[in-house]
């Protein structure tokens, strides 16, 4: 846990208008470009209400908005109310939900809790990513206005359930794989599962923190 590391998850709040482009917000740096960033992960969103639970469960008072590395913290939205393909007006931009976040080892390193990524995954408090359909200026405090919900059956919570809890349910994997607006990296993972390939989450959730 004491090894040197690099991360773009330490965010600073911005009050003024900022440009939201195809790959994210102006000035938002991604350290690990292999596993983070890109058009399908332009914005990471996290429910602000989750932090009350984390403070209680982890006994860390300092864990609050921004701690999970989110670009935007939202209220009145969570994994049970947000669906793949949901399209929102956000300031001058239009954004669309692309996938749940698959938690990695870096929040664990930040708070020195080896299994934190696994806890995030098991609780379902993962957050989700948006892709940008229309670039534009956005600002903190602006409301997200739902424009379209093509897949109400595929909440973020349901996607997480298929990915982590029901790995042997081929029918569910096929149905999720066929969701038009699901990010390609999730589709690749599901395709490998359907082809009979086995996978392990250990490298992603523990990384260099273990051993």
N, C-alpha and C positions, 0 to 999 in steps of 0.2 A: 504493500500500500504506500510505501515511501519512495518508490521509483519515480523518476521524472516523467512527466506526461504533458501532452498538448491537447487543448480542447477549445472549442468555440462556444461552449455552453454558458460561459459567464457573460450575461447580457446586462446592458445598461438601459434604463427607461428613457424614452424619447417623447417629449411633449409636442414638438412641432410636427408639421406635415413631413412625410417621408415618402420617397418613391418606392412602389412595389412593382418590381419587374418580374419577368418570367421565372427567374431562379431565386427570387427572394427580395428582401428589403435592402435598400442601399446602405452599405456600411456593415452589413451582417456577415461576419467571416465564418467560414467552415474550415475546421482544422483537418478533419478526416474526410476528404472528398470522395473516397471509395465507398464509404458507408452512409454518408450524410450529404445533404444538399442536392441540387439538381432540380429540374422542373417538377418532378413528382413529389418533392419534399421542399417546396418553396417556402412554406410557412409551417412551423410547428405550433400547435395550439394545445393549451392545457386548461382544465377546469380549475379556477381559483378555489372553489369549495373543497377540493381534495386536500388542500394544505392543512385544514383543521384536523383531518384524520391522520395525516403524516406527523403532525406535531405531537399528537397524543400517542400514536403507536411507536414513534422513534424517540420520543422525549427530547426533541431538538427544537428549541424555540426559534432558532434562526432560519428554519426552513419555511419559506414563504414564496410569494409570487416571484417568478423568475428562477427559482431554485432548480427546476427540472430542465432549464435551458430553453423554455418556450419563447417564441417570438410574440405571441399574443396570449394573454390570460383572459379567459371568458367566464362570465357568470350566467347562470340559468341554462347552461349547456353542459352535457357530459356524454360519456360513452354510450349511455342508454337512450339518448335523445338525438344523437348525431349519426347520420347514415352516409355510406359511400355514395358519392354522386351528388350529395346536397350542394346546391349552388347558392352563393350568397353575394349580395352587394356589400362591399366594404369600402366606404369612401367612394373614390372614383373607380376603384378596381372591382373586378368580379372574380371570385375564387370558388374552387370546387374541392370537396373532400375526396382525397385519393386513397388513403390507407390509414390504419392504426399505426402508431409508433411501436416499433419493436425495441424495447428498452435494452441499452447496452451497459457496459461496466462503468462508464464515466460518472454517472451520479453517485455510484457506490464509492468511487475514489474521492469524489468531492466531500462526501459526508463520512467517509471512513467506516462504511457499513458494507462488508463484503457481499452480502446477499441482497442488497437493495434492489438491483435490477430484477432479480427473481421475485422479490416481493411486489414490485410494480406490476410485473406480468401476472402474478397470481391473484392480485386484488382486482385486476382489470382497469386500474387507474393509469392507463398508458398514455392518454392523449391521442392526437391524430394529426395528420398532415393535410395541407391544402396544396393544390396546384393553382396556377394563376391563368385564368381564361382571358382576362382583359387587364392590362397593366394600368396603373394609375396612382394618384397620390392618396395616402391613407394617414390617419391620425389616431393617437390613443384616445379612447373614450367613444369612438364612433360605433354605432350599432351595426351588427351584422343582420342584414335583412334577407330572409330566406326567399329565394326566387323559384327554386325547383327542387323536388324530392323524387327522383325516378326510382329509387330502390329503398322504400321504407322498411323492407324486411331485413336489410343488411345494415343494422346498427353497428357501430364500432364494437360494442360489447359482443354482439353475435359473431363478428369476424374473429375477435380474440378467442372466443369459445371454440370455433372451428380450428384455429391455428394451434392452440395450446391444450385444450381439454378433450377434444373429440378427434384426435389424430387418426383414428381407425375408421372414421365414418366417411367412406368413399363418396357416398351420395352428396353429403354436405360439401365436401371438398370440390366436387364437380360443379355444384351449383354456385359456390362462391367464385370458382375459377371463371365461370361464364359471365360474371358481373362486368358489364361493359366498362364501367368507370373505375374499377379496381386497378391500382398501380401495377405496372409490369413486374416489379420485383416480387410482389406478393403472388402474382400469377405464376412466376417461375418456380417459387417455392412449392406452391400447390401442385404444379405439373410434375415436379420431381417426386412428390409424395404419391401422386396417382400412378407414376411409373414404377413405384415400389422401392424408391430410394429412401433410406433411413437418414435422419439428421439429428444433430444434437445442438442444444441451445447453450452448452457450457462455455464455448469460446466467446459468444456474444455477451452473455450475462456476467461472466466472471473475468474474462480477458486476462490481463497480467496481474489482477488483484489477488488471484489465488496461487499459492505455491511460493 
